[in-house]
Amino acid sequence: MQMAACDPRRYELDFGATGHANCLANLTLALAAREIEWWQVPNPVNIFQSTPVQADGSFVQLPARSRAGDCVEFRALMDVLVAVSACPQDYVPINGLRPTPIGLEVLDVSTP
């Protein structure tokens, strides 16, 4: 994890926006059936995000280098609960100022 999930407060403080889609709300909604509240949602692992750390410890939010069709594969070695959010950020160039949907495929390749 490099950066915390964006949340309503960040959009309000940084951009003066209220009611903007955000990763924390997306993840909270995805986990609601498990009765996991927003404050219990762990910070995300940002797979395709390009936010290099600068010498002074700050981040630069650059457009992602990933392209449509890029993928990553994980293998769970135990039962896991996973929540995923496509980044809705459209105020900084992290998504090229144009958020796009993501695809997710879950395979069960367990062996008996």
C-alpha positions in Angstrom: 0.0 0.0 0.0 1.3 3.4 -0.9 -1.7 5.7 -0.5 -4.9 5.5 1.4 -8.2 5.1 -0.4 -9.7 8.4 -1.5 -12.7 9.3 0.7 -15.5 11.9 0.9 -13.4 14.2 3.1 -10.5 14.3 0.7 -12.8 15.3 -2.2 -14.3 18.0 0.0 -11.0 19.4 1.4 -8.9 19.1 -1.8 -11.5 19.9 -4.5 -14.5 21.4 -2.8 -16.6 18.5 -4.1 -19.3 16.8 -2.0 -21.0 13.5 -3.0 -18.2 12.5 -5.3 -17.6 8.8 -5.9 -14.6 7.5 -4.0 -12.8 4.3 -3.3 -13.6 4.1 0.4 -17.3 4.3 -0.3 -17.0 1.8 -3.1 -15.1 -0.6 -0.9 -17.5 -0.1 2.0 -20.5 -0.8 -0.2 -18.8 -4.0 -1.5 -18.2 -5.2 2.0 -21.6 -4.1 3.5 -23.0 -7.6 3.3 -20.3 -8.7 5.7 -21.2 -5.9 8.1 -17.8 -4.3 7.6 -18.1 -0.5 8.2 -16.0 2.2 6.5 -13.6 2.5 9.5 -12.8 -1.2 9.3 -11.9 -1.2 5.6 -8.1 -1.6 5.2 -6.2 0.7 2.9 -6.0 -0.6 -0.6 -3.1 -2.1 -2.6 -3.1 0.2 -5.6 -2.1 -2.2 -8.4 -2.0 0.1 -11.5 -1.6 3.5 -9.9 1.5 5.5 -10.7 2.3 7.6 -7.6 6.1 7.6 -7.2 7.5 8.9 -3.9 9.7 12.0 -4.3 13.0 12.7 -2.4 11.1 14.9 0.1 8.6 12.1 0.9 5.7 13.6 -1.2 3.9 11.8 -3.9 3.4 12.8 -7.6 0.2 11.5 -9.0 0.9 10.5 -12.6 -1.3 8.9 -15.2 -1.3 5.2 -14.9 0.9 3.3 -17.3 -1.6 0.5 -17.6 -3.7 0.2 -20.7 -7.0 -1.5 -21.5 -6.6 -5.3 -21.2 -3.6 -5.2 -18.8 -4.0 -7.6 -16.0 -2.5 -9.0 -12.8 -3.1 -12.4 -11.3 -3.0 -13.3 -7.6 -3.2 -16.7 -6.0 -4.8 -17.0 -2.6 -3.2 -19.7 -0.5 -6.0 -19.5 2.1 -9.6 -18.3 2.2 -9.7 -14.5 1.6 -12.3 -11.8 1.4 -11.4 -9.3 -1.4 -13.1 -6.0 -2.3 -12.2 -4.1 -5.5 -12.8 -0.6 -6.7 -12.0 1.1 -10.0 -10.5 4.4 -9.0 -13.1 7.2 -9.6 -10.5 10.1 -9.4 -11.1 12.7 -12.1 -9.5 15.8 -10.6 -5.9 14.8 -10.9 -4.3 13.0 -13.9 -4.0 9.6 -12.1 -6.6 8.2 -14.5 -5.9 10.5 -17.4 -8.8 12.6 -16.0 -11.1 9.8 -17.3 -12.0 7.0 -14.9 -12.8 3.7 -16.7 -14.4 0.5 -15.4 -12.4 -2.6 -14.5 -13.0 -6.3 -15.0 -12.5 -8.9 -12.4 -12.4 -12.7 -12.9 -12.3 -15.1 -10.0 -11.1 -18.6 -10.7 -11.4 -21.6 -8.4 -8.4 -23.7 -9.2 -8.3 -25.5 -5.8 -7.2 -29.1 -5.8 -9.0 -31.7 -3.7 
